[in-house]
Amino acid sequence: MHSFLTWILNGALIAIAVFIHYETLYSLARHLPNLSNVPPRYRVLLGVFVILIAHAVEIWVFALGCYSMIQLGLGNLFGMTTPDLLSDCVYLSWISFTTVGFGDVAANGDLRFLPGLEALTGFVLITWSASFLFIEMQKFWPMNKQVAHHPDSRDH
């Protein structure tokens, strides 16, 4: 029973994080072009800050999921933990989502699957953010259309 519940909860946490991220990027894609009173280069900067906030929210979703799974008896944290369980869950979530993975705080029991799944999800969402920002930079940053060719170059 515990394993099935663990996979349901892990799947739900991943789905929530992906949904938050999708909605954030979709909203940015829709609204950034309409901010005509904001210079184009600052639209990209605004996008960066909004995406950072979205990542923080997603990390907290995983942290609250971790905390809930501990309360349900699906595992616990060990290592360099503190008396503040929620704080430890948030810390584990930050290092997992960003794929830093120090290893000073770890999970046991069925909870041990969550940090790995969170790392995979975080890697995908961070990569998605980078791709999105690259596309937005291409739209909003002025690019010199003329390419200076070096005399020794063979591309002319």
N, C-alpha and C positions, 0 to 999 in steps of 0.2 A: 504494500500500500504506500509506504513512504516513497519508494522510487517513482511510482506513477505520479504522485502528488508533486514530487520534486520536479519532474519534467514538465508537468502542467504549469507550475509556477515559473520555472525558468523560461518556458516558451512565452508565457504571458508578459514577463518582464522584457524579453527581447522584442516582442511585438509592440509593446508600449513605447519603448525607446525608438524603434524604427518609425513608428507612426508620428511621434513628436518631431523626429528629424525630417521626415518627409514633409510634414505640414509647415515646418519652419522654412525649409528650402523652397517649397512651392510658394509660400507667402512672399518670401524675399524676391523670387523670380517675377512675381506679379507686381509687387509694389515698388521695387527699386527703380524701374524705368519711369515711374510716374512721379518721382520726387524731383521735379524740374527745378525747384528752388534750392536743391542741394547740388553742389558741383559734382560732376561725375566721379572724380577720384575719391571723394568723401562717401559716395554711395558704396563703394567697395569696402571702405573702412567701417561703415555702418554694418554692412553684411558680416564682416569679421566679428564685430562685437555681438551681434545678434546670434551668430552661430556659436560663439563661446558660451553665451548664456544657455542656448539649447543643449550644448554638451553638459553643462553643469546640472541642468534639470534632469537629463538622462542619467547622469551619474547618481544623482539623488534617488531616482526611481530604483536603480539597482541597489543602492544602500538600504532603502526602506524595504525592498524585497528581501535582502539579506537579513535584516533585523527581524522581519516577520517570520522568515524560515527558522531562525534561531528560536523565536518564541513558540513556534509550532513543534519544536523538538527535532528538527531535521538536521541538526548539526550545531557546531559552535566554532568560535574563533580561538586560536591559541598562538603563542609566540609573545611578541612584545605588545601585549594588549594593555588597556587601561581599565579603570573601573567604569568608564563611560562606554557602554556597549554600542550605542548609536554612533558615537564618535569613531569607534573602531570600524564599524560597518562602512561609514563614509570614507574613512581612510583606505580601507581595502578596496572599496569601489573606485576611488580615484586612481590608485596604482594599478588596478586591473584594467579599467576602461582605457587608460592611456598606454597600456601594455608595458609600463615600467616594471611592475612585478618584483619589488624588492625582496619579498619572501620573509620579511620580519613579522608579518601577521598572515596567518594562513587559516583555512577553513578545514573542518573535518566532517565526517558523516556525509550524508547526502548533499550537504551544503557545499562540499568541495568542488562540485561541478560548476557552480555559479561563477566563480572568478574566471575560469577558462572560457566559458560562454560569453561572459561580459567582455573579456579581452578581445575575442573574435568580433563581437558586435561593435566594440569601440573602434577597433582597427578599420572595419568596414565604414562606419559612420564618419570617422575622421578623414578617411580617404575620400569619401563622398563629398565632404565639406571642401577639401582641397580642390577637387575637380570642379565643384560648383564655383568656388572663388576664382579659379583660373578662367573659367568661361565668362564670369562677370567682369574680370579684369580686361579680357579681350573686348568686351562690349563698351566699357566705360572709360578705359584709359586710352588717351590718344597715342596712336602708333604712327611712326613715320612710314609712309607707304613707299618711299623711295629708298632703295637699298644701295649704299655706296659699294661699288665693286673695286676690289683691289686689282691693280694692273697685272699682278702675277696669278690672279684667280683664273680658273678654267671654266667659270660659269657664265661667260659672256660671249 
